[in-house]
Amino acid sequence: MKNWLERVFHLSDFSTTPRQEFIGGLTTFMTMSYIIFVQPAVLGQIGMNKGAVMVATCVASAIATLLTGLLSNYPIAQAPGMGHNVFFAVTVCGLMGYSWQVALGANFISGSIFTILALLGVAGRFIDIIPDSLKNAIAAGIGLMIALIGLEYAGVIVATPGVLVGLGDLGSRPVLLSFLGLLLVAVMMAYEIPGAILWGILITAVVGLPLGVVKYQGIFSAPPSISPTLFRLDIMGAIKSGLIPVIFVFFFLDVFDTVGTLVGVCGPAGYFKNGRLPKGNQAMLADALGTVVGTLLGTSTVTSYIESATGIAQGARTGLADVFTSIFFIGALFLSPLAEMIGGGYTYKNQVLHPVIAPALIIVGFLMMKSVVRIKWDEVSEAIPAFLTIVVMPLAVSITDGMAFGFISYSVIKLARGEGRKVHWLVYLISVLLVFRYILR
């Protein structure tokens, strides 16, 4: 066994041990396992079976994380991405009105395209055509949109006639419970406690029991059936519906997230050699395959998690840590009653709120907002498109529209300034297609 581990993961080359990798893998799982409870709640809003979504989330995460470890030997875990699930549920299924089966079909097509490009070794190059200002703005805009949805789930922000949104009943039990959860997570993050978001969710759920906001449904049980979502994707429906813009957004969001995570995690860990990531394309292939597997099982885009950095900080150095993280995801299949309890809704003044998971969404939004510091705010031609991207996404509750405003304004301003040749021709093509999308809608 020891020789096999050495042969596959090269533990001695990284001066690590199975025990060290176990601790790192457990830490990574603890910091990202909140998705097990959040994903069913988010996708459950569009009619997907919550139990099946939880199973799909655990199994897809385990498979994708294992693939990353075996293909790249990097300790980077995967799971359905925050932001991707919001685009899937809120924008594509909610605002655009498509069924979740069709949305899964579109997501499958984007994952398949990503897989083909990764197999050809060119997937990573696509990220180079997007201006850095727009990359960072897209991340920040998605963060704001996630935070807005979290505030709505908490009951802090409600629909208000005349001004669209306003403050809810701040003294109500669900709002106070959400504030408590947000405070708990913030304090634990300030003390750098591993798994702060997960612990915040669990403690908030426990406090919500005597308040009547959370209904106890048990903790352990046999895994729910995955049949309500397994192979339920509608690929032909996505093609016939002309969801090319949606497929485009699914694809680029996945690429953005993957490259950003690889750079953010592997850079500080010292995996780059002469400015290059030796097995970066293998990691991207694992990410792409994770999305394909996830859509077949019944969950939205599976992508690399920045929380993997916490496992590296605790000693993870190789893909063996991913093996342990995958095992923990499989073990989580037996926590379906807990997931149902945490993600269950609470009706208050004709609104269905989710006060237990709301703090997690708000905190994830905060984490994604960090990218704004990398935008060149003193360069108007870069800053204004970035600003429009960031503002439009949450206000229109649409990642697509935020990206459209960013791309179109970037192209127009650069051409007006006589800097058109500095922009990749694909940026102009994307901008023209987005303009026609508005003309023909």
Secondary structure, DSSP 4 states (H G I P E B T S, - for coil): -HHHHHHHH-TGGGT--HHHHHHHHHHHHHHHTTHHHHHHHHHHTTT--HHHHHHHHHHHHHHHHHHHHHHH-----EEEPTTHHHIIIIIIIIIS---HHHHHHHHHHHHHHHHHHHHTT-GGGGGGGS-HHHHHHHHHHHHHHHHHHHHHHHTSEEEETTTEEEE--TTSHHHHHHHHHHHHHHHHHHTT-TTHHHHHHHHHHHHHHHHTSS----S--SPPP-TTTTT---HHHHHHTT-HHHHHHHHHHHHHHHHHHHHHHHHHHT--BTTB-TTHHHHHHHHHHHHHHHHHHT-S-EEE-TTHHHHHHTT--STHHHHHHHHHHHHGGGGHHHHHHHH--EEETTEEE-TTTHHHHHHHHHHHGGGGGGS-TT-HHHHHHHHHHHHHHHHHT-HHHHHHHHHHHHHHHHHHTT-GGGS-HHHHHHHHHHHHHHHH-
